[in-house]
Amino acid sequence: MLFAYRSAVDRVIITDMLLSELATNLTDSRIARAGDVEITGITYDSREVQPGWLFVAMQGGSFDGHRFIPNAIEAGAAAILAEHDVDGISVPCIVVPDGRMAMGQVAAPFFGYPSRKTKLIGVTGTSGKTTVTHLIQSIFTASGRPAGLVGTLGARIGDELIETKHTTPESVDLQRALAYMVDQGVEAVAIEASSHGLYQGRTLGCEFDCGVFTNIARDHLDFHGTVEAYLDAKLILFRDYPAASDKRFIAVINADDPSADQVEAAAKGDIITFGVDGPADIKASNIEVTDRAVRFNMIYKGKSTPISLSIGGFFNVYNALTAAAAGIGLGLDVDTIVKGLAAAHRVPGRFESVDCGQDFGVIVDYAHTPDELENVLRTAKSLTKNRLIAVFGC
């Protein structure tokens, strides 16, 4: 039987699966209420439940999904995946230690492992993820291959916004979006793989062709506790995911970052490095920066190639090198990379110039960590001989 989701990205066509089939993908589970039913959808939001769906109940930081099990059953949920026994359940129920992890284990097979049918590039790091995914998308588009992205600004195919969720969506949302992209003929997808997403298993079931490391700085310590734990969460992309896939894996690493050696040591597969200051496979020289553009020569295998990017700020030299390294690692030619970077659109909120006819420059940037704010201010200061005024809020 086939079932078509009815809204936006949910237009993807899927094949129903028996609960028993899905349960074979769970590494740790027990039956709380027996029964086998056809599953026609998966959600963790009781408001989205439709007849035949599997409802995943999770204990969150500010909510407990188990409270909404009665609502889900009333809406037609065929089965429940829960983290503990719940009294009065009238449908089949499986109990797992971690609902979010379990959802990640069943989401990819339910949607037919969509990442196996496209080039998947995961971009992780404190800074630059959004810009880098946009640049990678532009490069693949320039190669003639339809490309998508998933990240802070939503899930997109080309310029079409198909969904807006977390930076790294919950696994069922991510797999559904990837399946939709595959159905639409997308051949490459760049996703922002946040530390939260990797650590919580939101990317479980994804099979990556390329992992990209931009940098590491102090961020999300309220969640990870230490910088070391924060970095280790990002290393999951390079250490664990290649081992779970038959795909050839390319690790793209910022050689100028102090953590580069740790990332290289953890990475499985081939490695390609980029940088400005120290030795690297791909480097930048003769750098020119304005508030609206960067230009430099990209040095690769002894050949110098002029690069032009219509996005200002010195840190976008690194972002352009990052995207170029990913493209080269995945077999794209340098001419295509030049064309793709030149065609890239300005990313909203990323060193975005605002021109309303005023006689002074205005830049809007998403910078929200000490490292990012320092880089933005340093670049902005280099672009003016007069005063630099910073407005920062949180």
Secondary structure by P-SEA (a helix, b strand, c coil): cccccccccccbbbbbbccccccccccbbbbcccbbbbbccccccccccccbbbbbbbbccccccccaaaaaaaaccccccccccccccccbbbbcccaaaaaaaaccccccccccccbbbbbbccccaaaaaaaaaaaaaaacbbbbbbccccccccccccccccccccaaaaaaaaaaaaaacccbbbbbccaaaaaacccccccccbbbbcccccccccccccaaaaaaaaaccccccccccccbbbbbbcccccaaaaaaaacccbbbbbbcccccccccccccccccbbbbbbbcccbbbbbbbccccaaaaaaaaaaaaaaaaacccaaaaaaaaaaccccccccbbbbccccbbbbbbccccaaaaaaaaaaaaaacccbbbbbbcc
